[in-house]
């Protein structure tokens, strides 16, 4: 007797053999949608990781600047205001949804590092789901079944 996983795969294949071409196309579209959601999640995490890497580099550079140093502070992506560095040991950290918390430089660096590690962990898990899950396999199976049925 086969393993449970093999039996389930055989059962799914048997169910697919009974489906019409329209039903198979719907299953293919559903699988493609799931794959696209996973790809979007992967891209969002990459973007967030890139921003956090920039923040980490910026914190390091800020910690090297002397007190009283003149600099341009970004207000938006394209608008900067002149400022003078008053205290490089304390900073405001954006913790999300418009909330800022005052932290020391070392606490700020630690916060960014923890966020980077969390996102990398989520990224690795999402990649594992994307590559090892049956979504990609289901999509390929449905495409092959549609190809065989239409010939």
Backbone as CSV, one residue per row, in Angstrom:
resi,resn,N_x,N_y,N_z,CA_x,CA_y,CA_z,C_x,C_y,C_z
1,UNK,0.844,-1.180,0.000,0.000,0.000,0.000,0.884,1.236,0.000
2,UNK,0.480,2.312,-0.688,1.277,3.539,-0.817,1.178,4.394,0.429
3,UNK,2.031,5.391,0.465,2.014,6.321,1.590,0.813,7.234,1.489
4,UNK,0.521,7.923,2.587,-0.626,8.832,2.603,-0.478,9.932,1.569
5,UNK,0.732,10.499,1.434,0.971,11.576,0.479,0.721,11.113,-0.942
6,UNK,1.184,9.900,-1.283,0.987,9.374,-2.626,-0.477,9.126,-2.903
7,UNK,-1.213,8.617,-1.919,-2.638,8.372,-2.086,-3.407,9.645,-2.336
8,UNK,-3.050,10.702,-1.611,-3.719,11.992,-1.796,-3.433,12.544,-3.179
9,UNK,-2.194,12.391,-3.642,-1.839,12.887,-4.975,-2.581,12.104,-6.047
10,UNK,-2.676,10.780,-5.851,-3.412,9.962,-6.816,-4.885,10.343,-6.824
11,UNK,-5.441,10.629,-5.631,-6.843,11.012,-5.548,-7.070,12.344,-6.260
12,UNK,-6.172,13.335,-6.049,-6.300,14.629,-6.720,-6.201,14.458,-8.230
13,UNK,-5.276,13.601,-8.680,-5.126,13.367,-10.116,-6.388,12.718,-10.672
14,UNK,-6.972,11.784,-9.913,-8.204,11.138,-10.362,-9.344,12.146,-10.428
15,UNK,-9.418,13.058,-9.446,-10.447,14.100,-9.474,-10.252,15.011,-10.673
16,UNK,-9.008,15.334,-10.983,-8.724,16.230,-12.096,-9.080,15.589,-13.430
17,UNK,-8.925,14.271,-13.514,-9.266,13.583,-14.758,-10.759,13.681,-15.045
18,UNK,-11.567,13.820,-14.005,-13.019,13.902,-14.170,-13.498,15.315,-14.466
19,UNK,-12.627,16.314,-14.311,-13.026,17.712,-14.501,-13.111,18.062,-15.980
20,UNK,-13.989,19.022,-16.250,-14.080,19.535,-17.618,-12.925,20.504,-17.857
21,UNK,-12.739,20.892,-19.120,-11.673,21.828,-19.468,-11.890,23.161,-18.756
22,UNK,-13.141,23.621,-18.680,-13.435,24.886,-17.996,-13.079,24.809,-16.514
23,UNK,-13.398,23.688,-15.880,-13.062,23.523,-14.468,-11.546,23.508,-14.267
24,UNK,-10.849,22.842,-15.175,-9.387,22.802,-15.083,-8.788,24.189,-15.268
25,UNK,-9.363,24.960,-16.172,-8.873,26.327,-16.379,-9.119,27.178,-15.142
26,UNK,-10.252,26.957,-14.460,-10.529,27.695,-13.225,-9.511,27.326,-12.139
27,UNK,-9.189,26.041,-12.042,-8.191,25.599,-11.070,-6.837,26.220,-11.401
28,UNK,-6.501,26.273,-12.694,-5.240,26.880,-13.109,-5.203,28.359,-12.738
29,UNK,-6.307,29.072,-12.979,-6.372,30.496,-12.635,-6.223,30.702,-11.129
30,UNK,-6.852,29.818,-10.345,-6.745,29.913,-8.892,-5.293,29.696,-8.452
31,UNK,-4.643,28.710,-9.026,-3.236,28.446,-8.689,-2.352,29.615,-9.103
32,UNK,-2.607,30.165,-10.283,-1.830,31.326,-10.733,-2.026,32.507,-9.787
33,UNK,-3.256,32.699,-9.306,-3.533,33.776,-8.354,-2.782,33.585,-7.047
34,UNK,-2.738,32.344,-6.562,-2.010,32.056,-5.327,-0.512,32.291,-5.510
35,UNK,0.012,31.890,-6.653,1.434,32.112,-6.933,1.724,33.603,-6.997
36,UNK,0.838,34.380,-7.627,1.033,35.831,-7.729,1.015,36.474,-6.340
37,UNK,0.117,36.021,-5.460,0.093,36.550,-4.091,1.412,36.279,-3.368
38,UNK,1.936,35.081,-3.535,3.221,34.759,-2.914,4.336,35.627,-3.486
39,UNK,4.326,35.827,-4.807,5.347,36.676,-5.433,5.242,38.112,-4.931
40,UNK,4.025,38.620,-4.785,3.834,39.979,-4.269,4.357,40.094,-2.839
41,UNK,4.084,39.082,-2.023,4.586,39.079,-0.649,6.106,39.076,-0.606
42,UNK,6.716,38.287,-1.475,8.177,38.236,-1.551,8.730,39.595,-1.952
43,UNK,8.115,40.232,-2.948,8.574,41.554,-3.395,8.401,42.611,-2.307
44,UNK,7.297,42.556,-1.566,7.074,43.512,-0.473,8.134,43.365,0.619
45,UNK,8.481,42.136,0.935,9.504,41.911,1.954,10.859,42.402,1.459
46,UNK,11.160,42.165,0.178,12.427,42.673,-0.384,12.500,44.192,-0.265
47,UNK,11.404,44.872,-0.578,11.369,46.335,-0.490,11.591,46.793,0.947
48,UNK,10.905,46.153,1.888,11.055,46.519,3.297,12.484,46.259,3.779
49,UNK,13.073,45.151,3.361,14.459,44.857,3.740,15.414,45.908,3.187
50,UNK,15.164,46.338,1.971,16.003,47.376,1.370,15.924,48.670,2.176
51,UNK,14.718,49.051,2.575,14.540,50.268,3.374,15.219,50.151,4.737
52,UNK,15.113,48.982,5.348,15.751,48.794,6.651,17.275,48.781,6.536
53,UNK,17.795,48.249,5.443,19.245,48.302,5.226,19.711,49.748,5.099
54,UNK,18.929,50.560,4.392,19.254,51.985,4.265,19.197,52.656,5.636
55,UNK,18.180,52.317,6.431,18.056,52.894,7.777,19.242,52.499,8.649
56,UNK,19.666,51.252,8.555,20.808,50.788,9.342,22.079,51.544,8.958
57,UNK,22.293,51.709,7.664,23.459,52.462,7.189,23.386,53.914,7.649
58,UNK,22.196,54.490,7.569,22.018,55.886,7.989,22.293,56.062,9.475
59,UNK,21.840,55.119,10.287,22.110,55.196,11.728,23.609,55.126,12.003
60,UNK,24.282,54.256,11.283,25.733,54.152,11.475,26.419,55.467,11.101
61,UNK,26.031,56.034,9.961,26.631,57.300,9.528,26.298,58.434,10.495
62,UNK,25.077,58.436,11.010,24.669,59.471,11.956,25.475,59.386,13.248
63,UNK,25.757,58.167,13.680,26.510,58.003,14.931,27.945,58.518,14.806
64,UNK,28.452,58.620,13.588,29.825,59.101,13.370,29.909,60.623,13.259
65,UNK,28.777,61.289,13.102,28.785,62.748,12.921,28.897,63.457,14.270
66,UNK,29.654,64.537,14.296,29.801,65.292,15.554,28.569,66.156,15.836
67,UNK,28.362,66.436,17.102,27.265,67.308,17.516,27.489,68.693,16.907
68,UNK,26.411,69.340,16.448,26.500,70.653,15.832,26.713,70.603,14.327
69,UNK,26.810,69.412,13.751,27.026,69.241,12.319,25.771,69.659,11.554
70,UNK,25.949,70.452,10.497,24.827,70.868,9.655,24.547,69.764,8.640
71,UNK,23.258,69.526,8.380,22.857,68.463,7.460,21.497,68.774,6.859
72,UNK,21.125,68.018,5.831,19.796,68.109,5.237,18.982,66.917,5.729
73,UNK,17.789,67.196,6.233,16.918,66.158,6.773,15.781,65.923,5.782
74,UNK,15.559,64.671,5.355,14.474,64.410,4.407,13.104,64.516,5.085
75,UNK,12.241,65.367,4.531,10.864,65.472,5.010,9.955,64.572,4.185
76,UNK,10.234,64.498,2.891,9.566,63.569,1.977,10.659,62.992,1.081
77,UNK,10.256,62.235,0.083,11.245,61.639,-0.817,12.002,62.690,-1.620
78,UNK,11.388,63.855,-1.818,12.043,64.869,-2.650,12.199,66.227,-1.963
79,UNK,11.843,66.328,-0.681,11.925,67.599,0.036,12.822,67.450,1.262
80,UNK,13.869,68.280,1.318,14.824,68.250,2.423,14.852,69.602,3.112
81,UNK,15.061,69.585,4.428,15.144,70.824,5.207,16.517,70.894,5.871
82,UNK,17.118,72.084,5.903,18.407,72.213,6.589,18.211,72.081,8.100
83,UNK,19.165,71.428,8.752,19.078,71.217,10.200,20.483,71.120,10.778
84,UNK,20.532,71.188,12.093,21.795,71.025,12.813,21.641,69.859,13.773
85,UNK,22.601,68.962,13.776,22.555,67.791,14.646,22.768,68.234,16.089
86,UNK,21.727,68.076,16.894,21.781,68.509,18.288,22.261,67.381,19.196
87,UNK,21.742,66.161,18.956,22.068,65.041,19.830,22.054,63.769,18.994
88,UNK,23.205,63.188,18.769,23.265,61.963,17.959,23.136,60.706,18.816
89,UNK,22.939,60.870,20.106,22.808,59.711,20.990,21.349,59.314,21.205
90,UNK,20.420,60.218,20.942,18.991,59.932,21.078,18.314,60.201,19.744
91,UNK,17.370,59.332,19.388,16.666,59.504,18.125,15.225,59.052,18.247
92,UNK,14.427,59.464,17.269,13.044,59.023,17.189,12.965,57.897,16.170
93,UNK,12.368,56.798,16.585,12.258,55.624,15.724,10.798,55.446,15.335
94,UNK,10.559,55.337,14.035,9.215,55.089,13.515,8.901,53.613,13.730
95,UNK,7.937,53.329,14.608,7.588,51.937,14.890,6.352,51.500,14.113
96,UNK,5.883,52.345,13.216,4.770,51.985,12.344,3.508,52.751,12.657
97,UNK,2.661,52.840,11.674,1.358,53.522,11.718,1.437,54.919,12.324
98,UNK,2.527,55.624,12.038,2.653,57.006,12.486,3.108,57.192,13.919
99,UNK,3.519,56.128,14.583,3.991,56.234,15.965,5.514,56.276,15.993
100,UNK,6.041,57.191,16.798,7.482,57.338,16.968,7.819,57.161,18.440
101,UNK,8.950,56.510,18.700,9.407,56.261,20.061,10.841,56.768,20.176
102,UNK,11.134,57.458,21.288,12.502,57.926,21.503,13.349,56.765,22.006
103,UNK,14.493,56.573,21.358,15.422,55.507,21.729,16.838,56.053,21.670
104,UNK,17.727,55.364,22.366,19.140,55.715,22.243,19.647,55.164,20.910
105,UNK,20.825,55.596,20.509,21.394,55.131,19.245,21.533,53.616,19.236
106,UNK,22.033,53.040,20.322,22.217,51.583,20.362,20.870,50.856,20.338
107,UNK,19.860,51.407,21.022,18.524,50.799,20.981,17.931,50.900,19.577
108,UNK,18.171,52.017,18.898,17.681,52.188,17.531,18.321,51.199,16.576
109,UNK,19.638,51.025,16.711,20.340,50.058,15.865,19.840,48.646,16.144
110,UNK,19.623,48.339,17.425,19.118,47.020,17.806,17.718,46.786,17.238
111,UNK,16.874,47.813,17.289,15.514,47.711,16.754,15.553,47.401,15.258
112,UNK,16.376,48.143,14.516,16.475,47.922,13.070,17.006,46.519,12.785
113,UNK,17.999,46.080,13.535,18.561,44.745,13.344,17.515,43.659,13.610
114,UNK,16.722,43.825,14.661,15.662,42.846,14.964,14.622,42.802,13.848
115,UNK,14.252,43.982,13.319,13.285,44.031,12.215,13.851,43.355,10.963
116,UNK,15.133,43.588,10.693,15.772,42.950,9.536,15.763,41.433,9.705
117,UNK,16.121,40.949,10.888,16.135,39.503,11.142,14.741,38.903,11.026
118,UNK,13.729,39.618,11.532,12.354,39.137,11.429,11.920,39.045,9.969
119,UNK,12.209,40.082,9.199,11.829,40.073,7.788,12.581,39.001,7.007
120,UNK,13.859,38.797,7.322,14.617,37.743,6.643,14.026,36.376,6.949
121,UNK,13.609,36.180,8.191,12.973,34.920,8.570,11.665,34.732,7.803
122,UNK,10.847,35.791,7.748,9.592,35.726,6.996,9.852,35.492,5.513
123,UNK,10.888,36.138,4.987,11.254,35.994,3.582,11.640,34.541,3.290
124,UNK,12.460,33.963,4.155,12.880,32.574,3.968,11.687,31.624,4.017
125,UNK,10.774,31.867,4.956,9.589,31.024,5.059,8.707,31.153,3.822
126,UNK,8.554,32.374,3.334,7.730,32.604,2.149,8.354,31.957,0.918
127,UNK,9.665,32.042,0.797,10.340,31.376,-0.319,10.160,29.867,-0.246
128,UNK,10.243,29.338,0.958,10.056,27.899,1.133,8.655,27.488,0.697
129,UNK,7.675,28.259,1.109,6.297,27.971,0.708,6.159,28.075,-0.801
130,UNK,6.785,29.101,-1.361,6.671,29.341,-2.804,7.290,28.205,-3.605
131,UNK,8.486,27.778,-3.227,9.184,26.775,-4.021,8.820,25.342,-3.661
132,UNK,8.518,25.089,-2.417,8.289,23.715,-1.998,6.821,23.340,-1.887
133,UNK,5.953,24.328,-1.941,4.537,24.007,-1.809,4.031,23.353,-3.076
134,UNK,2.856,22.859,-2.980,2.274,22.194,-4.142,1.611,23.178,-5.094
135,UNK,1.630,24.483,-4.777,0.988,25.457,-5.660,1.633,25.430,-7.031
136,UNK,2.951,25.503,-7.080,3.649,25.476,-8.361,3.415,24.144,-9.062
137,UNK,3.432,23.069,-8.283,3.215,21.750,-8.859,1.789,21.608,-9.380
138,UNK,0.809,22.143,-8.629,-0.580,22.080,-9.078,-0.748,22.830,-10.389
139,UNK,-0.143,23.997,-10.473,-0.248,24.801,-11.679,0.322,24.046,-12.870
140,UNK,1.477,23.432,-12.688,2.096,22.677,-13.776,1.244,21.475,-14.153
141,UNK,0.685,20.790,-13.158,-0.164,19.633,-13.421,-1.406,20.035,-14.197
142,UNK,-2.031,21.131,-13.787,-3.234,21.599,-14.473,-2.901,21.996,-15.903
143,UNK,-1.783,22.684,-16.105,-1.398,23.079,-17.458,-1.174,21.855,-18.330
144,UNK,-0.503,20.852,-17.788,-0.267,19.629,-18.557,-1.578,18.919,-18.856
145,UNK,-2.474,18.878,-17.869,-3.762,18.230,-18.079,-4.554,18.971,-19.145
146,UNK,-4.553,20.298,-19.102,-5.250,21.089,-20.126,-4.647,20.828,-21.495
147,UNK,-3.338,20.714,-21.554,-2.660,20.462,-22.823,-3.077,19.108,-23.381
148,UNK,-3.105,18.086,-22.518,-3.478,16.742,-22.954,-4.942,16.702,-23.367
149,UNK,-5.825,17.344,-22.595,-7.257,17.318,-22.886,-7.564,18.032,-24.199
150,UNK,-6.878,19.140,-24.474,-7.185,19.903,-25.686,-6.641,19.245,-26.939
151,UNK,-5.695,18.316,-26.811,-5.152,17.656,-28.006,-5.989,16.535,-28.449
